[in-house]
Amino acid sequence: MSPENGNIVSESEAINIEFLNICYSVCTRKRDVKTEILKGLSGKFEAGRMCAIMGPSGAGKSSLMNIISGFKTTFDEGEILINGQICSVNEFRRKSCYILQEFALHSKLTANETLKFAAELKLPAKVSEKEKLKIVHHVLNILGLDRNANTHVDKLSGGECKRLSIGVELLTNPPVMFLDEPTSGLDSVSAVQVVSHLRDLARAGRTIVCVIHQPSSRLLEFFDDLYVISNGQCIYSGSVEKMVGSFQESGFECPLYYNRADFALEIAAGERPGNLNALIQKSIRKAPSDVQDGNCQDNRELSERSQMLQKTPILSSNPNNHDGKNAISQWRQFSILLKRSFICIARESIITQLKIATHLFVGLLIGGIFYNIGNDGAKVSANISLLFFIIMFIFFGNSIQYVLLYPVESRIFYREYLNNWYGFFPYFYSKIVAELPCLMISTFATLLPVYYITNQPMELERFLLFANIYVLTTIISLFSGLAVGAQFSTQVAVFMMPAFGMPLIVFCGYFIHYSELPSLLQPLTFIPFFRYIFEGSFQAIYGFGRKSLDCHQVFCYFRSVPKILEMMDMKENTYTLDLLGILVWIVLFKILLYIVLRMKIRKFTV
């Protein structure tokens, strides 16, 4: 495939894939030594047939699949032909789909809703709602999911989830389907159901290519062709029926009634006596001749398969054939994704209600502990501690949930984005907008009882200034939690979030005043966002010319508000600068989240 050449076959045609001399290597970190993964692989995947790529672990199966499917766009050398022509990687990916081994789905959507949202995103706007529903119902029928249409995904069996993952890509009737270990984690019955449905799809004219790990004898019968890899080299490419005979010619004898798949894997792993080199050389000699000798027959078969593919009652052409990258406008993508997110959040009712209830409970508890101290000149230090505690609770209480939950959702995003369901920015902003309402409700569930029970200044303007700081703190926690959750695994992210936040807290001005720091470290106090949050909330309570506090003792040194500001090394009325500092950090975290997601996408494709 070549990015420079945009010529590609019509969407309604079936597709034959040929690859010649594919070489791929990676550099190890030590001494930049290159390790060869694929060593000149050649072969062909034909329309109307289902091919299994087999080999021991580390043989290069997934690397070959990623390169042929266009998910990896860089390799050392080689050529990939689509129906005998060099074509654009992007155009080919719009005609194909890649179903990963771990196919994450939204657990709170039903099977029917999963397909409906996929249809809304993948099918063009000119397709009516009635036609989309018809396509969805047909996909449910052909995959045997019509009885489970209204079942939530988290209630489906493993085999049903696998078939649903195939269904969401089948909506656009792709001529080519790549599947990475579609039977992994399934019992024998579910595995047979999935593979039999894939065979039916292949018989309709599609090119089906699967990476398979140790299939049973029964499962192997469903495949038309095998492509066996050993240490980055092909040792067999051809029909399942001819495999044993080909191996016998090189001295590999298959025992009677022995699983042919196990036999092939044992040969590829070097556990069977015979001439493995002869198999490799035979495969190298066979590939070019097959391509040359079979052109006329391939053209006739391709025409027949194309007619079969056009007759399938799903959408008869790929909807992504337009000047833009996606089938619908970005605004339409945003609205669909936002609706889907709201449905998923609403159905997580226990978690949502528990979160709001926890914030309200903490607000009432802290309000009771710090009861009526807000206007007491003798309890200023306790009130300052209260402000600091609210910052810690709102920031870490909100950010940790995204650190824990987002790694799962990010896998859904990567799959859907790389399969051209939607653009980057519609997802980015729909995710943020969907999360904000619950965050805001939780934040105010804490702030309102704390503010009034602790007797902070009963002035609407001050409360709005105070609430504004913590609303922005909530937004910072959202972006920082998403960025850390997207970058690291759950186990690492749980450690990274406190490790990142705790050092910044030291410079906020609560534990040590700015003037008490060494002169070399004092400039660092202008960096952490905790400084601006703490100082901003402090200014909202004690700034803007607040009158002297009440005093119920003989003498209250901190009854005068200017003395409180002087003690904390804070100037009068810096609220605007604090607000600006928080906004700058929000923008920085937003950019960081954008970069992290982009890097993850690039990691999949390069």
VOGU-3710 file (C-alpha; in Angstrom, 3 decimals, decimal comma):
1> mspengnivs> 0,000/0,000/0,000  1,309/3,397/-0,884  0,121/6,716/0,601  1,003/8,466/-2,630  -1,332/6,467/-4,834  -5,021/7,060/-4,273  -6,354/4,555/-6,835  -8,535/1,898/-5,264  -11,272/-0,433/-6,388  -14,953/0,419/-6,158
11> eseainiefl> -16,593/-0,122/-2,765  -18,989/-2,727/-4,123  -16,190/-5,048/-5,305  -14,792/-7,973/-3,365  -11,113/-7,626/-2,543  -8,109/-9,918/-2,967  -5,017/-9,018/-0,942  -1,504/-9,913/-2,055  1,656/-9,164/-0,102  5,180/-9,648/-1,374
21> nicysvctrk> 8,467/-9,802/0,566  7,226/-8,091/3,750  10,181/-7,382/6,054  9,792/-5,775/9,456  12,271/-5,257/12,284  12,385/-3,351/15,556  15,284/-1,734/17,387  16,105/-2,959/20,863  16,972/-0,310/23,432  20,405/-1,770/24,086
31> rdvkteilkg> 22,955/-0,671/21,448  20,196/-0,025/18,895  20,407/-3,598/17,611  17,677/-4,479/15,114  15,598/-7,589/15,728  13,950/-9,091/12,652  10,262/-9,860/13,229  9,146/-10,647/9,651  11,645/-12,011/7,122  10,324/-11,604/3,601
41> lsgkfeagrm> 6,777/-12,913/3,932  4,658/-13,320/0,787  1,158/-14,638/0,310  -2,412/-13,974/-0,723  -5,805/-13,695/0,964  -8,712/-14,265/-1,430  -12,254/-12,944/-1,441  -14,891/-15,478/-0,477  -12,433/-17,517/1,569  -11,532/-17,498/5,253
51> caimgpsgag> -7,841/-17,718/6,092  -6,222/-18,471/9,459  -2,775/-17,118/10,320  -1,104/-19,576/12,693  2,220/-19,877/14,463  3,796/-20,157/17,915  4,000/-17,153/20,231  6,440/-14,559/18,941  6,371/-15,879/15,367  5,103/-12,561/13,967
61> ksslmniisg> 1,395/-13,263/13,418  0,074/-10,002/14,909  2,831/-7,957/13,242  1,867/-9,337/9,841  -1,817/-8,677/10,510  -1,124/-5,095/11,637  0,935/-4,342/8,525  -1,516/-5,856/6,037  -4,513/-4,173/7,663  -2,774/-0,773/7,567
71> fkttfdegei> -2,631/-0,351/11,346  1,149/-0,309/11,114  2,132/2,057/8,330  5,919/1,621/8,598  7,847/-1,519/7,694  11,293/-2,132/6,234  10,350/-3,292/2,756  7,714/-5,135/0,783  4,608/-4,468/-1,256  0,899/-4,905/-0,591
81> lingqicsvn> -1,482/-5,112/-3,546  -5,252/-4,732/-3,446  -6,792/-6,542/-6,430  -3,404/-6,321/-8,113  -2,983/-2,565/-7,575  -1,007/-0,426/-5,149  -3,501/1,662/-3,192  -3,770/4,256/-0,456  -3,501/2,995/3,120  -6,300/5,306/4,284
91> efrrkscyil> -8,623/4,248/1,482  -7,984/0,568/2,156  -8,680/1,001/5,856  -12,037/2,550/4,992  -12,903/-0,622/3,103  -11,772/-2,935/5,883  -12,258/-3,410/9,602  -9,914/-4,722/12,264  -11,478/-6,473/15,255  -8,973/-6,667/18,088
101> qefalhsklt> -8,635/-9,564/20,513  -9,803/-7,411/23,433  -12,836/-5,749/21,892  -14,076/-3,345/24,550  -17,770/-2,407/24,486  -19,894/-0,095/26,611  -21,189/-2,497/29,247  -24,371/-0,542/30,055  -25,703/-0,428/26,489  -27,874/-3,228/25,138
111> anetlkfaae> -26,826/-5,197/22,064  -29,464/-3,358/20,041  -28,324/0,074/21,293  -24,680/-0,785/20,629  -25,498/-1,490/16,994  -27,803/1,527/16,703  -25,138/3,951/17,912  -22,608/2,270/15,635  -25,011/2,666/12,717  -25,571/6,354/13,557
121> lklpakvsek> -21,823/6,976/13,545  -20,769/4,750/10,643  -23,586/5,128/8,135  -23,966/8,337/6,091  -26,614/10,925/6,924  -28,478/10,181/3,673  -29,429/6,733/5,038  -32,809/7,137/6,730  -33,540/6,068/10,294  -35,848/3,350/8,982
131> eklkivhhvl> -33,087/1,910/6,782  -30,597/2,024/9,656  -32,984/0,086/11,902  -33,495/-2,467/9,144  -29,727/-2,919/8,815  -29,340/-3,257/12,607  -32,074/-5,893/12,833  -30,566/-7,822/9,931  -27,130/-7,874/11,578  -28,709/-9,117/14,810
141> nilgldrnan> -30,406/-11,911/12,865  -27,437/-13,137/10,847  -25,230/-13,218/13,957  -27,862/-14,973/16,068  -28,230/-12,077/18,516  -31,906/-11,238/17,906  -32,943/-13,016/21,146  -30,432/-10,941/23,129  -31,170/-7,622/21,447  -32,342/-5,954/24,683
151> thvdklsgge> -29,739/-7,540/26,952  -27,030/-5,308/28,399  -23,546/-6,059/27,110  -22,248/-6,946/30,576  -24,911/-9,685/30,729  -23,938/-11,290/27,392  -21,780/-14,401/27,218  -18,251/-14,298/25,805  -19,336/-15,728/22,453  -22,226/-13,274/22,162
161> ckrlsigvel> -19,884/-10,340/22,892  -17,507/-11,573/20,174  -20,373/-11,786/17,688  -21,568/-8,332/18,706  -18,069/-6,971/18,123  -18,218/-8,428/14,617  -21,691/-6,968/14,130  -20,710/-3,357/14,836  -18,174/-3,544/12,001  -20,490/-5,534/9,733
171> ltnppvmfld> -22,991/-2,652/9,571  -21,109/-1,040/6,695  -20,633/-4,330/4,855  -16,810/-4,165/4,709  -15,314/-6,344/1,949  -12,342/-7,185/4,207  -12,413/-8,218/7,875  -9,328/-8,771/10,022  -9,762/-10,490/13,391  -7,074/-10,952/16,035
181> eptsgldsvs> -7,741/-14,247/17,860  -11,573/-14,138/17,640  -11,873/-17,385/19,650  -9,593/-16,344/22,509  -11,220/-16,820/25,927  -14,237/-18,703/24,538  -15,390/-22,223/25,278  -15,466/-24,710/22,400  -19,188/-24,218/21,656  -18,964/-20,408/21,590
191> avqvvshlrd> -15,793/-20,566/19,478  -17,545/-22,743/16,896  -20,527/-20,353/16,807  -18,283/-17,347/16,180  -16,174/-19,032/13,488  -19,215/-20,513/11,717  -20,742/-17,050/11,453  -17,450/-15,751/10,073  -17,478/-18,498/7,439  -20,986/-17,474/6,391
201> laragrtivc> -19,751/-13,903/5,986  -16,835/-15,129/3,870  -19,185/-17,111/1,655  -20,990/-13,852/0,863  -17,822/-12,617/-0,876  -15,812/-11,072/1,945  -12,138/-11,576/2,639  -11,860/-12,871/6,220  -8,409/-13,118/7,824  -8,007/-14,357/11,417
211> vihqpssrll> -5,052/-14,828/13,711  -5,825/-18,133/15,442  -4,043/-19,653/18,420  -4,211/-23,469/18,618  -7,671/-24,219/17,105  -9,374/-27,547/17,676  -9,837/-30,043/14,829  -13,482/-29,066/14,475  -12,627/-25,368/14,408  -9,957/-25,872/11,754
221> effddlyvis> -12,531/-27,382/9,377  -14,290/-24,019/9,075  -11,227/-22,373/7,517  -10,467/-22,538/3,823  -6,791/-21,541/3,934  -3,881/-21,534/6,362  -0,872/-19,268/6,582  1,661/-20,767/9,004  4,559/-18,675/10,301  7,710/-19,872/12,041
231> ngqciysgsv> 10,159/-17,325/13,443  9,039/-14,615/11,013  9,093/-16,896/7,938  6,244/-18,611/6,127  6,358/-22,416/6,148  2,960/-23,023/4,544  0,422/-20,993/2,579  -2,508/-22,768/0,998  -5,685/-24,734/1,596  -6,269/-26,675/4,813
241> ekmvgsfqes> -6,718/-29,941/2,900  -3,286/-29,793/1,253  -1,327/-28,852/4,385  -0,536/-32,374/5,640  0,597/-33,510/2,185  2,852/-30,489/1,816  4,473/-31,161/5,180  4,967/-34,862/4,317  6,989/-33,885/1,233  9,499/-32,243/3,577
251> gfecplyynr> 9,707/-35,188/5,939  7,076/-34,248/8,515  4,722/-37,173/9,186  1,353/-36,397/10,794  0,166/-39,188/13,154  -3,199/-40,736/12,423  -6,174/-38,925/13,991  -3,899/-36,134/15,191  -5,084/-32,502/15,277  -3,637/-30,910/12,141
261> adfaleiaag> -3,461/-27,502/13,818  -1,349/-28,890/16,658  0,797/-30,683/14,090  1,438/-27,425/12,179  2,243/-25,504/15,363  4,685/-28,184/16,533  6,481/-28,001/13,187  6,610/-24,195/13,350  8,015/-24,379/16,896  10,731/-26,862/15,798
271> erpgnlnali> 9,366/-29,731/17,894  8,961/-32,191/14,978  11,772/-33,912/13,050  11,949/-32,895/9,411  13,375/-30,364/6,976  11,955/-26,996/8,062  14,235/-25,187/5,614  12,632/-27,058/2,725  9,189/-25,781/3,786  10,468/-22,196/3,894
281> qksirkapsd> 12,103/-22,454/0,458  8,987/-24,084/-0,996  6,869/-21,210/0,334  9,261/-18,634/-1,188  9,174/-20,333/-4,601  5,409/-20,829/-4,523  4,245/-17,266/-3,810  5,310/-15,482/-7,039  4,185/-18,294/-9,347  0,777/-18,454/-7,723
291> vqdgncqdnr> 0,290/-14,759/-8,323  1,298/-14,976/-11,972  -0,495/-18,187/-12,907  -3,739/-17,411/-11,203  -4,507/-13,929/-12,506  -7,164/-14,892/-15,067  -8,902/-17,301/-12,723  -8,670/-14,732/-9,883  -10,359/-12,086/-12,033  -13,274/-14,435/-12,810
301> elsersqmlq> -13,642/-15,475/-9,159  -13,353/-11,867/-8,001  -16,178/-10,842/-10,318  -18,381/-13,645/-8,956  -17,575/-12,750/-5,334  -18,248/-9,083/-6,040  -21,746/-9,929/-7,265  -22,372/-11,992/-4,126  -21,146/-9,163/-1,916  -23,415/-6,638/-3,636
311> ktpilssnpn> -26,419/-8,897/-3,010  -25,934/-9,000/0,759  -28,893/-7,275/2,465  -26,676/-5,053/4,593  -25,606/-1,687/3,224  -24,333/-2,482/-0,245  -21,439/-0,033/-0,227  -18,993/1,408/2,244  -20,423/4,648/3,654  -17,060/6,248/4,136
321> nhdgknaisq> -16,610/6,931/0,433  -16,656/10,705/0,555  -14,230/13,567/0,617  -14,093/13,752/4,411  -12,767/11,109/6,711  -16,031/10,176/8,420  -19,555/9,449/7,248  -21,293/12,314/9,110  -20,457/15,841/10,222  -18,436/16,479/13,372
331> wrqfsillkr> -21,374/18,203/15,050  -23,535/15,140/14,394  -20,776/12,891/15,759  -20,576/15,061/18,896  -24,320/14,874/19,537  -24,444/11,078/19,076  -21,423/10,501/21,316  -22,836/12,862/23,944  -26,160/11,005/23,934  -24,365/7,662/24,277
341> sficiaresi> -22,253/8,966/27,171  -25,299/10,319/29,017  -27,079/6,966/28,661  -24,064/5,080/30,020  -23,694/7,492/32,957  -27,428/7,380/33,739  -27,354/3,575/33,843  -24,443/3,657/36,263  -27,030/5,025/38,678  -25,621/3,326/41,769
351> itqlkiathl> -22,135/4,720/41,176  -23,475/8,187/40,313  -25,799/8,313/43,314  -23,106/6,937/45,601  -20,656/9,579/44,417  -23,105/12,431/45,045  -24,155/10,929/48,388  -20,499/10,582/49,449  -19,766/14,219/48,609  -22,883/15,322/50,510
361> fvglliggif> -21,964/13,157/53,510  -18,428/14,580/53,586  -19,845/18,098/53,295  -22,181/17,552/56,259  -19,502/15,770/58,295  -16,863/18,453/57,755  -19,462/21,141/58,333  -20,267/19,576/61,707  -16,607/19,209/62,674  -15,782/22,825/61,781
371> ynigndgakv> -19,147/24,159/62,945  -19,490/27,959/63,124  -15,777/28,807/62,816  -15,912/30,886/59,639  -16,405/34,260/61,358  -14,582/33,517/64,618  -11,308/35,429/65,046  -10,055/32,852/67,552  -10,407/29,941/65,084  -8,783/31,344/61,954
381> sanisllffi> -6,154/28,558/61,747  -8,931/25,940/61,842  -10,780/27,747/59,058  -7,624/27,829/56,925  -7,246/24,076/57,473  -10,859/23,670/56,313  -10,126/25,484/53,034  -7,107/23,266/52,429  -9,070/20,073/53,176  -11,815/20,974/50,683
391> imfiffgnsi> -9,168/21,449/47,965  -7,650/18,026/48,644  -11,012/16,268/48,769  -12,430/17,796/45,590  -9,239/17,377/43,547  -8,234/13,842/44,522  -11,806/12,630/45,084  -12,730/13,505/41,499  -9,458/12,759/39,674  -8,922/9,261/41,088
401> qyvllypves> -12,182/7,940/39,598  -10,976/8,781/36,074  -7,576/7,279/36,798  -9,357/4,025/37,669  -12,120/3,993/35,046  -10,724/5,694/31,949  -8,164/3,029/30,872  -11,105/0,720/30,031  -12,993/3,385/28,069  -9,848/4,508/26,259
411> rifyreylnn> -9,668/1,092/24,574  -13,144/1,688/23,155  -12,036/5,095/21,870  -8,884/3,738/20,185  -10,824/0,991/18,421  -13,636/3,214/17,201  -11,367/6,074/16,175  -8,926/3,851/14,281  -11,853/2,228/12,447  -13,012/5,696/11,322
421> wygffpyfys> -16,196/5,870/13,385  -15,686/9,533/14,298  -13,128/12,303/14,530  -10,915/13,110/17,476  -12,468/16,381/18,626  -16,129/15,209/18,707  -15,107/12,450/21,114  -12,809/14,749/23,112  -15,463/17,373/23,819  -18,394/14,974/24,199
431> kivaelpclm> -16,479/13,152/26,934  -15,814/16,394/28,811  -19,347/17,765/28,470  -20,894/14,432/29,545  -18,826/14,266/32,738  -19,316/17,872/33,882  -22,943/17,736/35,189  -22,253/14,950/37,703  -18,995/16,616/38,735  -20,720/19,946/39,327
441> istfatllpv> -23,536/18,382/41,365  -20,998/16,484/43,500  -18,891/19,598/44,052  -21,832/21,725/45,183  -23,086/18,833/47,356  -19,907/19,397/49,368  -19,565/23,182/49,119  -23,094/24,238/50,098  -23,326/22,470/53,480  -19,700/23,276/54,351
451> yyitnqpmel> -20,076/26,957/53,529  -23,258/27,561/55,506  -22,731/25,183/58,441  -19,252/26,568/59,120  -20,652/30,137/58,980  -18,498/31,545/56,214  -19,375/35,161/55,243  -23,034/35,180/54,182  -22,544/37,301/51,110  -23,681/36,047/47,725
461> erfllfaniy> -20,727/37,642/45,946  -18,210/35,893/48,185  -19,940/32,545/47,841  -19,880/32,853/44,039  -16,171/33,748/44,107  -15,543/30,821/46,463  -17,600/28,364/44,357  -15,954/29,542/41,147  -12,521/28,485/42,440  -13,748/24,990/43,301
471> vlttiislfs> -15,624/24,572/40,035  -12,338/25,251/38,240  -10,621/22,838/40,637  -13,122/20,178/39,569  -12,308/20,832/35,906  -8,578/20,526/36,641  -9,236/17,209/38,395  -11,177/15,992/35,347  -8,439/16,812/32,826  -5,577/15,620/35,031
481> glavgaqfst> -7,373/12,346/35,862  -8,154/11,689/32,189  -4,574/12,496/31,129  -3,004/10,190/33,720  -5,622/7,469/33,121  -5,052/7,606/29,356  -1,268/7,480/29,640  -0,782/4,729/32,229  -2,322/1,399/33,135  -4,668/1,371/36,133
491> qvavfmmpaf> -2,028/-0,018/38,497  0,586/2,595/37,542  -1,906/5,476/37,303  -3,154/4,941/40,875  0,432/5,482/42,049  1,236/8,297/39,607  -1,658/10,575/40,565  -0,624/11,088/44,225  3,071/11,040/43,257  2,386/13,876/40,825
501> gmplivfcgy> 0,137/15,903/43,129  1,813/15,649/46,529  5,048/17,523/45,693  2,991/20,383/44,256  0,971/20,681/47,467  4,083/21,640/49,459  4,342/24,905/47,524  0,694/25,952/47,932  1,450/28,154/50,986  -0,356/26,101/53,614
511> fihyselpsl> 2,436/23,973/55,072  5,195/26,553/54,758  4,810/30,252/54,011  6,382/31,648/50,865  8,881/33,874/52,745  10,101/30,927/54,822  11,289/28,976/51,795  14,952/29,171/50,654  15,396/31,997/48,152  16,245/29,509/45,386
521> lqpltfipff> 12,934/27,713/45,854  10,668/30,737/46,180  10,166/31,131/42,378  8,818/27,537/42,302  5,772/28,651/44,306  4,402/30,329/41,165  4,247/27,014/39,276  1,841/24,653/41,145  -1,873/25,045/40,502  -2,521/24,224/44,177
531> ryifegsfqa> -1,084/27,649/45,077  -3,616/29,449/42,885  -6,509/27,300/44,134  -5,590/27,791/47,791  -4,821/31,474/47,407  -7,960/32,064/45,326  -10,243/30,411/47,894  -8,442/32,345/50,649  -9,018/35,628/48,809  -12,707/34,796/48,304
541> iygfgrksld> -13,130/34,359/52,075  -10,756/36,989/53,483  -10,046/39,396/50,638  -11,923/42,291/49,036  -11,973/44,452/52,193  -13,692/42,023/54,527  -14,642/43,529/57,886  -13,107/42,410/61,175  -14,134/38,991/62,495  -16,157/38,298/65,632
551> chqvfcyfrs> -14,268/37,585/68,845  -15,780/35,748/71,817  -12,569/35,755/73,853  -10,666/38,448/75,751  -8,304/39,045/72,818  -8,235/37,768/69,207  -5,032/38,676/67,365  -6,443/37,573/64,000  -9,683/39,473/64,335  -8,207/41,960/61,865
561> vpkilemmdm> -8,325/40,448/58,359  -5,138/42,234/57,086  -3,174/40,414/59,825  -4,459/37,072/58,506  -3,256/37,916/55,018  0,075/39,095/56,407  0,529/35,837/58,345  -0,080/33,768/55,183  2,261/35,953/53,052  -0,657/36,843/50,789
571> kentytldll> -1,333/40,177/49,206  -4,748/41,820/49,113  -7,030/41,092/46,149  -4,961/38,732/43,975  -8,090/36,789/43,047  -7,944/37,687/39,340  -4,333/36,504/39,044  -5,212/33,286/40,857  -8,107/32,731/38,489  -5,811/33,273/35,529
581> gilvwivlfk> -3,262/30,804/36,956  -5,921/28,108/37,339  -7,186/28,692/33,792  -3,645/28,368/32,425  -3,296/24,993/34,166  -6,659/23,856/32,791  -5,432/24,664/29,292  -2,123/22,855/29,966  -3,898/19,713/31,194  -6,241/19,863/28,227
591> illyivlrmk> -3,260/20,033/25,867  -1,570/17,210/27,788  -4,667/15,014/27,433  -4,782/15,801/23,724  -1,088/14,899/23,297  -1,437/11,670/25,305  -4,407/10,453/23,233  -2,665/11,400/19,986  0,497/9,560/21,043  -1,509/6,470/21,936
601> irkftv> -3,195/6,543/18,533  0,179/6,968/16,844  1,512/4,000/18,810  -1,203/1,825/17,241  -0,512/2,971/13,699  3,262/3,438/13,469
//
